[in-house]
Amino acid sequence: MATKKESLEQLRKVPLFSVCSTKDLEKVLKAGDEIAATAGQVIIDQGQTGREAFVILNGAATVRRNGKKVASLEAGAIVGELSLFDHGPRTATVTCDTDSQLLVIPQREFLAVLEQVPALSRRMLEYLAGKIREFDRQSFG
C-alpha cells in the first residue's frame, strides 16, 4: 500500500487534479479507496455500466477498445472519468499489466468533492474539452 505522501504525489501528476492544492488533493484521496490489483486483472470492462474512476497510483495498464490496444498507462493516469458524471457504458476495457495500486473514486464521493473544491469543476470541464478535441483531431485530422 502506498503511503499518503506517495498517493498525493501520484494524484498531483493527474492532469485533472493539476489545479488542486495539497489540501484539495487530500479531499480527493479521502473520497476514494486504495485497492491492489494484480497483473492481468480487468478493472474496467467495455460496455459495462460505470460508477467510478480509477487513478493508477503505481503500476501499469493497457486500454483496449473493441479488442484493439489504444493506450498504455502508467502511474498518474486516470481511467473511467466519464463515470464520474453519468452511469453510461464503459467505452473501453482496461487491464492491469503489472500488479498495481489504484485509487477508486466513486461518483457520489467525487461529486461531493466538486462541491467543496469549485476550481476542480472548471478543471474537469477543461480536461474533458481537451479529450474531445484530441479525439476530434485523431478522427478527422
C-alpha positions as CSV (number, residue, x, y, z in Angstrom):
1,M,0.0,0.0,0.0
2,A,1.3,3.4,-0.9
3,T,2.0,6.0,1.8
4,K,-0.3,9.0,1.9
5,K,2.6,11.2,0.7
6,E,3.2,8.9,-2.3
7,S,-0.5,8.8,-3.1
8,L,-0.7,12.6,-3.0
9,E,2.3,12.8,-5.4
10,Q,0.6,10.5,-7.9
11,L,-2.6,12.5,-7.7
12,R,-0.6,15.6,-8.3
13,K,0.5,14.1,-11.7
14,V,-3.0,13.6,-12.9
15,P,-3.8,16.5,-15.3
16,L,-7.3,16.6,-14.0
17,F,-6.1,17.4,-10.5
18,S,-3.3,19.8,-11.5
19,V,-5.2,22.9,-10.1
20,C,-5.6,21.2,-6.7
21,S,-3.7,22.3,-3.5
22,T,-2.4,19.7,-1.2
23,K,-5.5,20.2,1.0
24,D,-7.7,19.6,-2.0
25,L,-5.8,16.6,-3.1
26,E,-6.3,15.2,0.4
27,K,-10.0,15.6,-0.1
28,V,-9.8,13.6,-3.4
29,L,-7.7,10.9,-1.7
30,K,-10.2,10.7,1.2
31,A,-13.1,10.4,-1.3
32,G,-11.6,7.2,-2.7
33,D,-10.4,3.8,-1.6
34,E,-6.9,2.4,-2.4
35,I,-7.0,-1.1,-3.7
36,A,-4.5,-3.6,-5.0
37,A,-5.0,-5.1,-8.5
38,T,-3.0,-8.0,-9.9
39,A,-1.4,-8.3,-13.3
40,G,-4.0,-9.4,-15.9
41,Q,-6.9,-8.1,-13.8
42,V,-9.6,-6.2,-15.7
43,I,-10.5,-3.1,-13.8
44,I,-12.9,-1.7,-16.5
45,D,-14.9,-3.8,-18.9
46,Q,-16.1,-2.1,-22.1
47,G,-19.9,-2.0,-22.3
48,Q,-20.5,-2.4,-18.6
49,T,-22.1,0.4,-16.5
50,G,-19.5,2.6,-14.8
51,R,-19.9,4.1,-11.3
52,E,-16.3,5.1,-10.5
53,A,-13.0,6.2,-11.9
54,F,-9.6,4.7,-11.2
55,V,-6.3,6.6,-10.6
56,I,-3.2,4.4,-11.1
57,L,-1.0,5.1,-8.1
58,N,1.6,2.7,-9.2
59,G,1.8,0.0,-11.8
60,A,0.8,0.0,-15.5
61,A,-2.3,-0.8,-17.5
62,T,-3.5,-1.2,-21.1
63,V,-6.6,0.3,-22.6
64,R,-8.4,-1.6,-25.4
65,R,-11.4,-0.6,-27.4
66,N,-13.2,-3.3,-29.3
67,G,-10.1,-5.5,-28.6
68,K,-7.7,-3.1,-30.2
69,K,-5.0,-1.5,-28.0
70,V,-5.4,2.2,-27.8
71,A,-3.2,3.3,-24.9
72,S,-0.6,2.2,-22.4
73,L,-1.0,3.9,-19.0
74,E,1.4,4.3,-16.0
75,A,1.2,5.8,-12.6
76,G,-0.6,9.1,-12.5
77,A,-3.2,8.2,-15.2
78,I,-6.9,8.3,-14.6
79,V,-9.4,6.0,-16.3
80,G,-13.2,5.8,-16.2
81,E,-13.5,9.5,-15.6
82,L,-16.7,9.8,-17.6
83,S,-18.4,7.6,-15.0
84,L,-17.9,10.4,-12.5
85,F,-20.7,12.2,-14.3
86,D,-23.0,9.5,-15.7
87,H,-23.7,5.8,-15.5
88,G,-23.3,5.2,-19.2
89,P,-21.5,2.2,-20.6
90,R,-17.7,2.0,-20.4
91,T,-16.1,2.9,-23.7
92,A,-13.0,0.7,-23.3
93,T,-11.6,-2.2,-21.3
94,V,-8.7,-1.5,-19.0
95,T,-6.4,-4.3,-17.9
96,C,-3.5,-4.1,-15.4
97,D,-0.2,-5.1,-17.0
98,T,1.5,-5.3,-13.6
99,D,0.5,-5.6,-10.0
100,S,-0.9,-2.1,-9.3
101,Q,-2.2,0.1,-6.6
102,L,-5.3,2.0,-7.6
103,L,-7.4,4.8,-6.1
104,V,-11.0,4.0,-6.8
105,I,-13.2,7.2,-6.7
106,P,-16.9,6.6,-6.7
107,Q,-19.1,9.1,-8.5
108,R,-21.1,10.1,-5.4
109,E,-18.0,10.9,-3.4
110,F,-16.3,12.7,-6.3
111,L,-19.4,15.0,-6.8
112,A,-19.2,15.9,-3.1
113,V,-15.5,16.9,-3.6
114,L,-16.5,19.1,-6.6
115,E,-18.9,21.0,-4.3
116,Q,-16.0,21.6,-1.8
117,V,-13.4,22.5,-4.5
118,P,-15.0,24.7,-7.1
119,A,-11.8,25.1,-9.1
120,L,-11.9,21.4,-9.8
121,S,-15.2,21.7,-11.6
122,R,-13.7,24.1,-14.0
123,R,-10.6,22.0,-14.5
124,M,-12.8,19.0,-15.1
125,L,-14.6,20.8,-17.9
126,E,-11.3,21.9,-19.4
127,Y,-9.9,18.4,-19.1
128,L,-13.0,16.8,-20.9
129,A,-12.9,19.5,-23.6
130,G,-9.3,18.7,-24.2
131,K,-10.2,15.0,-24.5
132,I,-12.9,15.8,-27.1
133,R,-10.5,18.0,-29.1
134,E,-7.9,15.2,-29.1
135,F,-10.5,12.7,-30.3
136,D,-11.6,15.1,-33.0
137,R,-8.0,15.6,-34.2
138,Q,-7.4,11.8,-34.3
139,S,-10.7,11.1,-36.0
140,F,-10.9,14.0,-38.5
141,G,-7.4,15.4,-38.8
